[in-house]
Amino acid sequence: MIRLTLPWWPKELKANGGFGNRFAHHRAAKKYKSDCGFLSKDQGLGPLDAARLKLTFEFRPKTRNLPDKDNCVHSCKYLIDAIAAVTGIDDSKFDYGEHTIGEPVKGGAVLVDIEEG
């Protein structure tokens, strides 16, 4: 099992927040995906030979205002795309475990557990 600590998504990618300026959304999405990809590699993630991966998220919000779990997963679309790019496994081959919301941390974080199979 690999555990990654990745950044909280930018406000432009917030689920149900409306896209507002689509150019700002696109720039934020591209940067967030790139940042998550580099951080994943720095934490030891690389190409995998597994047929399927199981991802489990622990969301560590910025504040005590608890976000909705479904919206958290939706907001992590580009994080999931980054993991797919780094591992070389299409995200349609990802299964998802139980997602939890943990204690707040400064700046927020997303903890991702990755298991093969």
N, C-alpha and C positions, 0 to 999 in steps of 0.2 A: 504494500500500500504506500502511496505517495501522498503527503500532505503539503498543500501549497497555501501560502498566505498571500492573497492578492488584494489590490486596493478596492475600496468602495467605488461604485460607478459615479461618473459626473452627473450633475443635475440635468443636463441635456438629454440623458438616456433614461431618466426616471419613467417608469411605466405609468400610464394614465395621466402623464403630465402634459400631454399634447406635445407635438414636435416644435411648435413655435417656428423658429427660423430653421428651415430644413438644411441650410448650409452649415449652421452651427451644430446641428445634430450630426451631420455627416462627419465634420471635423472631429467632434468629440468621440464618435464611434470609432473612427479610424485610429485616433491616438490611444483610446482605451484598449482596443484590441492589440495594438502594437506593444503598449506597456505591459499588458498581461502576458503576451507571448515572451517578451524579454525576461520578465520576472519569473515566469515558469521555467525557462531554460536555466536561469541563474540558480533556481532551487532544485535542479537535477532532473527536470522532466525532459524527455527526448523522444525520438521515434520509438514506437512500441509495435510488437508483432501480434498483439492480442486481437481477437475477432470482435470483442465487445469490451466496453469500459463501463464501470459503474461509478457515477459521480454523486457525492453527498456534500451538501453545502451547510456551513454554519455561518449565518449572517451576523456580523458584529456591527450594529448601526453606530452612527456618529453621536446620537442623542438617545435619551430614554424614550422618545416617541417611537413606539413599536410599529415597524412597517408590516404590511401584509405579506405573508410568505410567497403567495403566487406572484405578486408584483415584484418581489425580490428576484425570483427566478427569471421572470420576463426581462428585468433590467440587466440580467447577466448574459444576455444573448451574445454579446461580443466577447465576453470572457470565455464562454463555451466555444465560440468560433476560434479563439486563440488556442485553446487546448487542443481542438481538432487539428489545427494547422501544425502545432508543435509535435503532436503524437503521430500525425499522418493517418489518423483514423477518422472517417466521416462521422459527423455528429449524429447521423441517423442510427449509428451503432452504439449510442450512449444510452445507458439505463440510469435512472435516478433513484437514489435512496431517500430516506427521510430527511427533510430539511429542517433545521432548527434556527432559532433566533437567540443568540447569546447576549452576554453583557456588552454594553456599549464600550467602544474604545475611541480614543482621539483619532479623528480622521476617518473612522470606519474601516472595516476590513471584511473580506470574504475568505473563509477557510474552506478549502476544497480537498476532500479525500478522494483519491482516484484508485480504484481497484480493477484488476484485470478479470475478465470473465463475466 
